[in-house]
Amino acid sequence: MKKIMPQEIEVWYLLPALRREVTKALVEKHKLSQRKAAEILGITEAAISQYKNSKRASKIKFSKDEKELIERASNKIVKNPEHIMNYMYALSKAFKGSQFLCRLHRKHDAHIGKDCKLCKMN
């Protein structure tokens, strides 16, 4: 089995899952059009549709607390869409070194032990 870096897990799984949840919040809660959500997130309307319908990044499930964190970020995004990168970066940073990311990393790389501290290294 291939060894996978934590950054790869973030790019392949975490970031798309965060986009999915932010997309759903922007379109469903904040009633933005798919076009406007795509413009804010810097992705295509087709990607928005796939996120919204859980056809993309659907394997990752967030806890209630994690969803609340994402929801708070989406509220900020709606108010200040020009700062989307700041909010998305802050979200990804909040998950870095978290048990969520460690579990995901272990799931995709059998070489990762239970005592791994790789993500928490400075």
C-alpha positions in Angstrom: 0.0 0.0 0.0 1.2 3.5 -0.9 2.2 5.9 1.9 0.1 9.0 1.8 1.1 12.4 3.2 -1.4 14.3 5.4 -1.5 17.1 2.8 -2.7 14.7 0.2 -5.6 13.7 2.4 -6.4 17.4 2.9 -6.4 18.0 -0.9 -8.1 14.8 -2.0 -10.8 14.5 0.7 -11.0 17.4 3.2 -11.1 20.4 0.8 -13.7 18.9 -1.5 -15.9 17.9 1.5 -15.6 21.4 2.9 -16.6 22.9 -0.4 -19.6 20.5 -0.5 -20.8 21.7 2.9 -20.2 25.4 2.1 -22.0 25.0 -1.2 -25.0 23.4 0.5 -25.1 26.2 3.0 -24.8 28.9 0.4 -27.5 27.5 -1.9 -29.9 25.9 0.6 -29.7 28.1 3.7 -28.7 31.4 2.2 -30.7 30.9 -1.0 -27.9 31.9 -3.4 -28.2 30.8 -7.0 -25.8 28.1 -8.1 -24.2 30.7 -10.4 -23.6 33.1 -7.5 -22.2 30.3 -5.3 -19.9 29.2 -8.1 -18.7 32.7 -8.6 -18.0 33.1 -4.9 -16.2 29.7 -4.6 -14.4 30.1 -7.9 -15.6 26.8 -9.3 -18.1 25.8 -12.1 -21.8 25.7 -11.8 -21.5 22.0 -12.7 -19.3 21.5 -9.6 -21.9 23.3 -7.5 -24.6 21.0 -8.7 -22.5 17.9 -8.0 -21.7 19.2 -4.5 -25.3 20.1 -3.8 -26.5 16.7 -4.9 -23.7 14.8 -3.1 -22.3 13.4 -6.3 -18.9 14.8 -5.5 -17.1 14.5 -2.2 -19.9 12.5 -0.7 -17.7 10.0 1.2 -16.8 12.3 4.0 -19.4 12.9 6.8 -18.9 15.6 9.4 -20.1 15.6 12.9 -22.7 18.0 14.2 -20.0 20.2 15.8 -17.9 20.2 12.6 -21.0 21.1 10.5 -21.7 24.0 12.9 -18.1 25.3 12.3 -18.6 25.1 8.6 -22.0 26.8 8.9 -20.4 29.7 10.8 -17.8 30.0 8.0 -20.6 30.0 5.4 -22.3 32.9 7.2 -19.1 34.9 7.1 -18.7 34.0 3.4 -22.1 35.4 2.5 -21.4 38.6 4.3 -17.9 39.1 2.9 -17.5 36.9 -0.2 -14.3 38.7 -1.2 -12.6 37.0 1.8 -13.6 33.5 0.7 -10.0 32.3 0.7 -9.4 33.5 4.2 -12.5 31.6 5.5 -11.8 28.4 3.5 -8.2 28.5 4.7 -9.3 29.0 8.3 -11.7 26.0 8.0 -9.0 23.7 6.6 -6.6 24.9 9.3 -9.2 24.1 12.0 -9.3 20.5 10.8 -5.5 20.1 10.5 -4.2 17.8 13.2 -7.7 17.0 14.3 -9.0 13.6 15.1 -11.2 13.8 12.1 -8.2 14.2 9.7 -6.1 11.6 11.6 -8.9 9.0 11.3 -9.3 9.8 7.6 -5.5 9.5 7.1 -5.4 6.1 8.9 -8.3 4.9 6.7 -6.4 5.6 3.5 -2.9 4.6 4.7 -2.3 1.4 6.7 1.2 2.7 7.7 -0.2 5.3 10.0 -0.3 4.2 13.6 -2.6 5.2 16.4 0.1 7.3 18.0 0.9 9.3 14.9 1.6 13.0 15.5 2.6 13.9 11.9 -0.1 16.5 11.4 0.7 18.2 14.6 4.4 18.8 13.8 5.5 22.4 13.3 
